[in-house]
């Protein structure tokens, strides 16, 4: 039997007449890792039904494949966006966010990575970095409009990278090089951020190795370079912090006001005498740091959901399935109940209210010994 598809599974009665609802919505699933040539993974309608049947309430939709979602059409046609919303509603899900991870990567590409990242662009733009960048910028601007037409509040992307080849400080970096790199990155992203501001949508950068925005320090540099732009926000994915050995709970304490999206993805880091953070050019199975199916790694999701609830995060909890061992469909089946079990209904009253008493200023003065 299919479950109810009301977003946010955590509802509870508090007292006799008050109902509270979890601020975190979910579970949702990022479709990018599941899109394929065979049904049900080859079109949005069947993907939506597949996700709903597994217990997901939301789907995060990649925009690099027009067969799944036509980004250019969505930016120009409200009728198409209404049709897409209707398809999802009929299946029992809603779109949590759109994603332009691949297009965002192409906003800033160092020449050393040109050939590797060319595959993310249309064939006619390959081996033409300037045209590829211009196309990527236009894709992001289309995504801002499409998100607005769909009534979405946040959007997922990558920052791209001009400096990643310099992440280890050898050879020594010339003075001012990093600052100049972030100034150029900001120059490329500011018009895009302004487009998202006009659309009323938060642009959320996934903090991710391989991107210039890969930890808190690099995000702060970018934020300063874009003049603290209010639409420059964070897609929080703890798996990438495990692989960097960064404190992902402290990260929430520091940046919770900028965290507008959340990927539920697991990872583990098990260093040994042969390899550590850098991985030794090994495949994913043999690396010390590797992604795992949700619940199979080392991420403390209970503490993450607690902190996000504490700080009033109101976005979606979205499964991003990546694992070097487990079958993806098994990971997807296990992901929905895992996320649902983490959702917290915020308390409608203090737990110790039963022991409280009525108070007023005069009584407080007596308790303080002032009268």
One Martini backbone bead per residue (centre of mass of N, CA, C, O) as a GRO file, in nm:
protein
  371
    1UNK     BB    1   0.097   0.036   0.022
    2UNK     BB    2   0.062   0.357  -0.009
    3UNK     BB    3   0.163   0.636   0.118
    4UNK     BB    4   0.135   0.926   0.234
    5UNK     BB    5   0.215   1.255   0.055
    6UNK     BB    6   0.290   1.431   0.291
    7UNK     BB    7   0.488   1.663   0.374
    8UNK     BB    8   0.617   1.564   0.632
    9UNK     BB    9   0.608   1.311   0.878
   10UNK     BB   10   0.618   1.502   1.137
   11UNK     BB   11   0.348   1.446   1.356
   12UNK     BB   12   0.189   1.600   1.653
   13UNK     BB   13   0.032   1.598   1.948
   14UNK     BB   14  -0.018   1.889   2.161
   15UNK     BB   15  -0.205   1.830   2.373
   16UNK     BB   16  -0.549   1.909   2.282
   17UNK     BB   17  -0.502   2.178   2.047
   18UNK     BB   18  -0.200   2.111   1.930
   19UNK     BB   19  -0.011   2.132   1.625
   20UNK     BB   20   0.296   2.004   1.501
   21UNK     BB   21   0.568   2.059   1.262
   22UNK     BB   22   0.812   1.980   1.087
   23UNK     BB   23   1.063   2.167   0.932
   24UNK     BB   24   1.141   1.909   0.792
   25UNK     BB   25   1.141   1.776   0.479
   26UNK     BB   26   1.009   1.443   0.398
   27UNK     BB   27   1.121   1.239   0.183
   28UNK     BB   28   1.387   1.269  -0.058
   29UNK     BB   29   1.515   1.245  -0.408
   30UNK     BB   30   1.786   1.216  -0.614
   31UNK     BB   31   1.780   1.140  -0.965
   32UNK     BB   32   2.063   1.133  -1.109
   33UNK     BB   33   2.154   0.826  -1.025
   34UNK     BB   34   1.881   0.695  -1.196
   35UNK     BB   35   1.910   0.776  -1.467
   36UNK     BB   36   1.793   0.615  -1.777
   37UNK     BB   37   1.697   0.405  -2.054
   38UNK     BB   38   1.515   0.255  -1.857
   39UNK     BB   39   1.250   0.147  -1.716
   40UNK     BB   40   1.157   0.408  -1.496
   41UNK     BB   41   1.435   0.603  -1.577
   42UNK     BB   42   1.334   0.775  -1.866
   43UNK     BB   43   1.107   0.942  -1.701
   44UNK     BB   44   0.935   1.142  -1.494
   45UNK     BB   45   0.672   0.986  -1.434
   46UNK     BB   46   0.813   0.712  -1.352
   47UNK     BB   47   1.004   0.826  -1.140
   48UNK     BB   48   0.788   0.943  -0.953
   49UNK     BB   49   0.643   0.676  -0.895
   50UNK     BB   50   0.883   0.521  -0.787
   51UNK     BB   51   0.936   0.711  -0.547
   52UNK     BB   52   0.655   0.696  -0.416
   53UNK     BB   53   0.655   0.381  -0.371
   54UNK     BB   54   0.908   0.420  -0.160
   55UNK     BB   55   0.815   0.702   0.018
   56UNK     BB   56   0.843   0.957  -0.132
   57UNK     BB   57   0.770   1.323  -0.145
   58UNK     BB   58   1.036   1.395  -0.309
   59UNK     BB   59   1.209   1.554  -0.596
   60UNK     BB   60   1.524   1.587  -0.738
   61UNK     BB   61   1.600   1.769  -1.043
   62UNK     BB   62   1.761   1.731  -1.317
   63UNK     BB   63   1.876   1.956  -1.615
   64UNK     BB   64   2.059   1.785  -1.847
   65UNK     BB   65   1.780   1.627  -1.945
   66UNK     BB   66   1.513   1.676  -2.153
   67UNK     BB   67   1.366   1.398  -2.102
   68UNK     BB   68   1.311   1.491  -1.800
   69UNK     BB   69   1.405   1.812  -1.824
   70UNK     BB   70   1.318   2.124  -1.974
   71UNK     BB   71   1.477   2.409  -1.916
   72UNK     BB   72   1.416   2.603  -2.150
   73UNK     BB   73   1.107   2.565  -2.138
   74UNK     BB   74   1.065   2.641  -1.837
   75UNK     BB   75   1.169   2.946  -1.885
   76UNK     BB   76   0.909   3.004  -2.106
   77UNK     BB   77   0.685   2.793  -1.967
   78UNK     BB   78   0.415   2.763  -1.762
   79UNK     BB   79   0.272   2.518  -1.881
   80UNK     BB   80   0.503   2.319  -1.842
   81UNK     BB   81   0.527   2.351  -1.534
   82UNK     BB   82   0.239   2.261  -1.476
   83UNK     BB   83   0.272   1.980  -1.598
   84UNK     BB   84   0.496   1.883  -1.410
   85UNK     BB   85   0.340   1.917  -1.147
   86UNK     BB   86   0.111   1.723  -1.228
   87UNK     BB   87   0.278   1.468  -1.255
   88UNK     BB   88   0.377   1.463  -0.963
   89UNK     BB   89   0.103   1.471  -0.820
   90UNK     BB   90  -0.007   1.206  -0.947
   91UNK     BB   91   0.228   1.033  -0.809
   92UNK     BB   92   0.295   1.175  -0.503
   93UNK     BB   93   0.479   1.430  -0.563
   94UNK     BB   94   0.741   1.677  -0.530
   95UNK     BB   95   0.941   1.935  -0.600
   96UNK     BB   96   1.216   2.043  -0.429
   97UNK     BB   97   1.442   2.068  -0.664
   98UNK     BB   98   1.678   2.188  -0.869
   99UNK     BB   99   1.960   2.093  -1.093
  100UNK     BB  100   2.312   2.237  -1.185
  101UNK     BB  101   2.586   2.090  -1.150
  102UNK     BB  102   2.710   2.067  -1.438
  103UNK     BB  103   2.675   2.363  -1.523
  104UNK     BB  104   2.822   2.496  -1.284
  105UNK     BB  105   3.100   2.377  -1.344
  106UNK     BB  106   3.118   2.556  -1.626
  107UNK     BB  107   3.166   2.846  -1.517
  108UNK     BB  108   3.447   2.709  -1.392
  109UNK     BB  109   3.744   2.620  -1.584
  110UNK     BB  110   4.030   2.480  -1.593
  111UNK     BB  111   4.233   2.385  -1.852
  112UNK     BB  112   4.313   2.104  -1.726
  113UNK     BB  113   3.975   2.024  -1.746
  114UNK     BB  114   3.846   2.049  -2.025
  115UNK     BB  115   3.815   1.755  -2.135
  116UNK     BB  116   3.657   1.637  -1.892
  117UNK     BB  117   3.415   1.871  -1.899
  118UNK     BB  118   3.301   1.865  -2.192
  119UNK     BB  119   3.077   1.639  -2.143
  120UNK     BB  120   2.869   1.857  -2.009
  121UNK     BB  121   2.841   1.961  -2.295
  122UNK     BB  122   2.756   2.034  -2.584
  123UNK     BB  123   2.906   1.927  -2.865
  124UNK     BB  124   2.932   2.223  -3.006
  125UNK     BB  125   3.112   2.333  -2.735
  126UNK     BB  126   3.352   2.180  -2.770
  127UNK     BB  127   3.658   2.332  -2.756
  128UNK     BB  128   3.491   2.602  -2.621
  129UNK     BB  129   3.515   2.768  -2.340
  130UNK     BB  130   3.356   3.034  -2.381
  131UNK     BB  131   3.090   2.906  -2.483
  132UNK     BB  132   3.048   2.718  -2.241
  133UNK     BB  133   3.022   2.936  -2.024
  134UNK     BB  134   2.786   3.092  -2.148
  135UNK     BB  135   2.591   2.854  -2.136
  136UNK     BB  136   2.601   2.807  -1.828
  137UNK     BB  137   2.493   3.080  -1.742
  138UNK     BB  138   2.221   3.051  -1.891
  139UNK     BB  139   2.127   2.800  -1.739
  140UNK     BB  140   2.110   2.936  -1.461
  141UNK     BB  141   1.902   3.151  -1.541
  142UNK     BB  142   1.686   2.947  -1.618
  143UNK     BB  143   1.666   2.816  -1.336
  144UNK     BB  144   1.550   3.059  -1.192
  145UNK     BB  145   1.285   3.074  -1.354
  146UNK     BB  146   1.190   2.781  -1.321
  147UNK     BB  147   1.171   2.789  -1.013
  148UNK     BB  148   0.961   3.010  -1.002
  149UNK     BB  149   0.739   2.864  -1.173
  150UNK     BB  150   0.742   2.615  -0.952
  151UNK     BB  151   0.773   2.737  -0.649
  152UNK     BB  152   1.068   2.756  -0.562
  153UNK     BB  153   1.337   2.825  -0.305
  154UNK     BB  154   1.566   2.629  -0.429
  155UNK     BB  155   1.911   2.562  -0.558
  156UNK     BB  156   2.135   2.339  -0.724
  157UNK     BB  157   2.506   2.352  -0.719
  158UNK     BB  158   2.811   2.445  -0.862
  159UNK     BB  159   3.104   2.655  -0.879
  160UNK     BB  160   3.354   2.558  -0.963
  161UNK     BB  161   3.715   2.583  -1.094
  162UNK     BB  162   4.036   2.771  -1.065
  163UNK     BB  163   4.202   2.644  -0.783
  164UNK     BB  164   4.224   2.330  -0.731
  165UNK     BB  165   4.530   2.287  -0.828
  166UNK     BB  166   4.605   2.468  -0.541
  167UNK     BB  167   4.523   2.323  -0.269
  168UNK     BB  168   4.822   2.261  -0.254
  169UNK     BB  169   5.110   2.447  -0.125
  170UNK     BB  170   5.252   2.307  -0.403
  171UNK     BB  171   5.372   2.530  -0.505
  172UNK     BB  172   5.410   2.830  -0.427
  173UNK     BB  173   5.201   3.094  -0.387
  174UNK     BB  174   5.136   3.377  -0.505
  175UNK     BB  175   5.064   3.673  -0.421
  176UNK     BB  176   4.709   3.708  -0.477
  177UNK     BB  177   4.595   3.456  -0.627
  178UNK     BB  178   4.343   3.377  -0.464
  179UNK     BB  179   4.199   3.648  -0.478
  180UNK     BB  180   4.181   3.653  -0.789
  181UNK     BB  181   4.017   3.395  -0.821
  182UNK     BB  182   3.765   3.492  -0.654
  183UNK     BB  183   3.707   3.740  -0.824
  184UNK     BB  184   3.639   3.580  -1.082
  185UNK     BB  185   3.419   3.402  -0.969
  186UNK     BB  186   3.234   3.636  -0.885
  187UNK     BB  187   3.200   3.766  -1.164
  188UNK     BB  188   3.039   3.514  -1.277
  189UNK     BB  189   2.810   3.492  -1.037
  190UNK     BB  190   2.660   3.762  -0.988
  191UNK     BB  191   2.449   3.756  -1.223
  192UNK     BB  192   2.318   3.496  -1.116
  193UNK     BB  193   2.241   3.589  -0.834
  194UNK     BB  194   2.058   3.816  -0.935
  195UNK     BB  195   1.858   3.628  -1.079
  196UNK     BB  196   1.772   3.483  -0.815
  197UNK     BB  197   1.674   3.732  -0.669
  198UNK     BB  198   1.449   3.802  -0.873
  199UNK     BB  199   1.312   3.506  -0.825
  200UNK     BB  200   1.331   3.414  -0.515
  201UNK     BB  201   1.606   3.229  -0.503
  202UNK     BB  202   1.819   3.000  -0.373
  203UNK     BB  203   2.168   2.955  -0.410
  204UNK     BB  204   2.318   2.626  -0.382
  205UNK     BB  205   2.624   2.521  -0.277
  206UNK     BB  206   2.811   2.249  -0.305
  207UNK     BB  207   3.026   2.133  -0.071
  208UNK     BB  208   3.315   2.031  -0.273
  209UNK     BB  209   3.537   1.852  -0.396
  210UNK     BB  210   3.667   2.032  -0.689
  211UNK     BB  211   3.582   2.294  -0.563
  212UNK     BB  212   3.624   2.610  -0.453
  213UNK     BB  213   3.374   2.516  -0.274
  214UNK     BB  214   3.486   2.292   0.004
  215UNK     BB  215   3.456   2.491   0.256
  216UNK     BB  216   3.431   2.733   0.483
  217UNK     BB  217   3.671   2.913   0.394
  218UNK     BB  218   3.592   2.925   0.088
  219UNK     BB  219   3.309   3.038   0.129
  220UNK     BB  220   3.397   3.303   0.264
  221UNK     BB  221   3.554   3.414   0.026
  222UNK     BB  222   3.315   3.424  -0.166
  223UNK     BB  223   3.125   3.598   0.002
  224UNK     BB  224   3.310   3.845  -0.003
  225UNK     BB  225   3.325   3.868  -0.323
  226UNK     BB  226   2.981   3.893  -0.321
  227UNK     BB  227   2.888   4.079  -0.085
  228UNK     BB  228   2.698   3.893   0.081
  229UNK     BB  229   2.499   3.748  -0.079
  230UNK     BB  230   2.178   3.638  -0.004
  231UNK     BB  231   2.181   3.393  -0.241
  232UNK     BB  232   2.439   3.274  -0.108
  233UNK     BB  233   2.444   2.929  -0.053
  234UNK     BB  234   2.385   2.599   0.101
  235UNK     BB  235   2.475   2.262   0.040
  236UNK     BB  236   2.442   2.008   0.270
  237UNK     BB  237   2.713   1.751   0.281
  238UNK     BB  238   2.867   1.535   0.498
  239UNK     BB  239   3.042   1.342   0.322
  240UNK     BB  240   3.260   1.565   0.234
  241UNK     BB  241   3.365   1.599   0.533
  242UNK     BB  242   3.466   1.321   0.597
  243UNK     BB  243   3.682   1.316   0.361
  244UNK     BB  244   3.822   1.587   0.508
  245UNK     BB  245   3.798   1.600   0.821
  246UNK     BB  246   3.534   1.762   0.900
  247UNK     BB  247   3.321   1.939   1.112
  248UNK     BB  248   2.981   1.909   1.049
  249UNK     BB  249   2.853   2.026   1.312
  250UNK     BB  250   3.009   2.293   1.329
  251UNK     BB  251   2.918   2.394   1.055
  252UNK     BB  252   2.627   2.445   1.138
  253UNK     BB  253   2.689   2.654   1.355
  254UNK     BB  254   2.827   2.859   1.149
  255UNK     BB  255   2.607   2.815   0.868
  256UNK     BB  256   2.288   2.793   0.913
  257UNK     BB  257   2.193   3.064   0.764
  258UNK     BB  258   2.299   2.922   0.469
  259UNK     BB  259   2.130   2.667   0.498
  260UNK     BB  260   1.896   2.541   0.225
  261UNK     BB  261   2.027   2.250   0.192
  262UNK     BB  262   1.997   1.870   0.193
  263UNK     BB  263   2.213   1.592   0.194
  264UNK     BB  264   2.164   1.243   0.232
  265UNK     BB  265   2.495   1.132   0.290
  266UNK     BB  266   2.725   0.881   0.312
  267UNK     BB  267   3.034   0.795   0.501
  268UNK     BB  268   3.390   0.698   0.512
  269UNK     BB  269   3.698   0.689   0.732
  270UNK     BB  270   3.987   0.457   0.671
  271UNK     BB  271   4.285   0.468   0.756
  272UNK     BB  272   4.623   0.376   0.661
  273UNK     BB  273   4.950   0.287   0.565
  274UNK     BB  274   4.878   0.377   0.245
  275UNK     BB  275   4.613   0.569   0.306
  276UNK     BB  276   4.410   0.870   0.276
  277UNK     BB  277   4.269   1.153   0.177
  278UNK     BB  278   4.399   1.133  -0.127
  279UNK     BB  279   4.397   0.798  -0.225
  280UNK     BB  280   4.624   0.708  -0.443
  281UNK     BB  281   4.448   0.673  -0.716
  282UNK     BB  282   4.212   0.515  -0.630
  283UNK     BB  283   3.945   0.356  -0.604
  284UNK     BB  284   3.667   0.366  -0.414
  285UNK     BB  285   3.704   0.089  -0.263
  286UNK     BB  286   4.029   0.167  -0.177
  287UNK     BB  287   3.961   0.401  -0.016
  288UNK     BB  288   3.948   0.561   0.284
  289UNK     BB  289   3.746   0.746   0.137
  290UNK     BB  290   3.389   0.672   0.121
  291UNK     BB  291   3.092   0.607  -0.014
  292UNK     BB  292   2.769   0.539   0.137
  293UNK     BB  293   2.502   0.405   0.224
  294UNK     BB  294   2.250   0.481   0.408
  295UNK     BB  295   2.376   0.371   0.732
  296UNK     BB  296   2.685   0.250   0.647
  297UNK     BB  297   2.835   0.471   0.788
  298UNK     BB  298   2.958   0.764   0.996
  299UNK     BB  299   2.722   0.940   1.003
  300UNK     BB  300   2.551   1.169   1.228
  301UNK     BB  301   2.222   1.211   1.178
  302UNK     BB  302   2.090   1.276   1.447
  303UNK     BB  303   2.259   1.534   1.497
  304UNK     BB  304   2.186   1.681   1.239
  305UNK     BB  305   1.878   1.695   1.275
  306UNK     BB  306   1.893   1.841   1.544
  307UNK     BB  307   2.039   2.097   1.447
  308UNK     BB  308   1.846   2.181   1.222
  309UNK     BB  309   1.604   2.207   1.410
  310UNK     BB  310   1.724   2.412   1.610
  311UNK     BB  311   1.769   2.626   1.350
  312UNK     BB  312   1.512   2.603   1.147
  313UNK     BB  313   1.507   2.413   0.920
  314UNK     BB  314   1.285   2.414   0.604
  315UNK     BB  315   1.376   2.197   0.428
  316UNK     BB  316   1.498   1.931   0.264
  317UNK     BB  317   1.546   1.575   0.276
  318UNK     BB  318   1.795   1.442   0.052
  319UNK     BB  319   1.867   1.176  -0.122
  320UNK     BB  320   2.208   1.079  -0.196
  321UNK     BB  321   2.308   0.821  -0.391
  322UNK     BB  322   2.626   0.670  -0.287
  323UNK     BB  323   2.804   0.359  -0.374
  324UNK     BB  324   3.067   0.106  -0.390
  325UNK     BB  325   2.865  -0.159  -0.308
  326UNK     BB  326   2.567  -0.091  -0.348
  327UNK     BB  327   2.272  -0.110  -0.474
  328UNK     BB  328   2.070   0.146  -0.573
  329UNK     BB  329   1.784   0.024  -0.517
  330UNK     BB  330   1.842  -0.048  -0.228
  331UNK     BB  331   1.916   0.238  -0.134
  332UNK     BB  332   1.638   0.361  -0.203
  333UNK     BB  333   1.461   0.181  -0.021
  334UNK     BB  334   1.619   0.261   0.252
  335UNK     BB  335   1.603   0.582   0.254
  336UNK     BB  336   1.315   0.664   0.336
  337UNK     BB  337   1.295   0.538   0.627
  338UNK     BB  338   1.549   0.671   0.732
  339UNK     BB  339   1.456   0.965   0.713
  340UNK     BB  340   1.186   0.942   0.864
  341UNK     BB  341   1.334   0.860   1.139
  342UNK     BB  342   1.479   1.160   1.170
  343UNK     BB  343   1.240   1.318   1.209
  344UNK     BB  344   1.142   1.621   1.382
  345UNK     BB  345   0.927   1.722   1.634
  346UNK     BB  346   0.878   2.003   1.763
  347UNK     BB  347   0.825   2.141   2.049
  348UNK     BB  348   0.534   2.297   2.203
  349UNK     BB  349   0.689   2.255   2.478
  350UNK     BB  350   0.830   2.233   2.763
  351UNK     BB  351   0.930   1.952   2.941
  352UNK     BB  352   0.907   2.130   3.236
  353UNK     BB  353   0.617   2.260   3.271
  354UNK     BB  354   0.495   2.087   3.509
  355UNK     BB  355   0.705   2.246   3.722
  356UNK     BB  356   0.582   2.503   3.701
  357UNK     BB  357   0.495   2.854   3.756
  358UNK     BB  358   0.360   3.119   3.840
  359UNK     BB  359   0.444   3.466   3.744
  360UNK     BB  360   0.606   3.768   3.866
  361UNK     BB  361   0.778   4.036   3.963
  362UNK     BB  362   0.735   4.002   4.270
  363UNK     BB  363   0.814   3.704   4.286
  364UNK     BB  364   1.097   3.733   4.168
  365UNK     BB  365   1.203   3.917   4.395
  366UNK     BB  366   1.169   3.709   4.619
  367UNK     BB  367   1.356   3.489   4.494
  368UNK     BB  368   1.606   3.705   4.494
  369UNK     BB  369   1.587   3.868   4.777
  370UNK     BB  370   1.448   4.175   4.742
  371UNK     BB  371   1.186   4.119   4.970
   0.00000   0.00000   0.00000
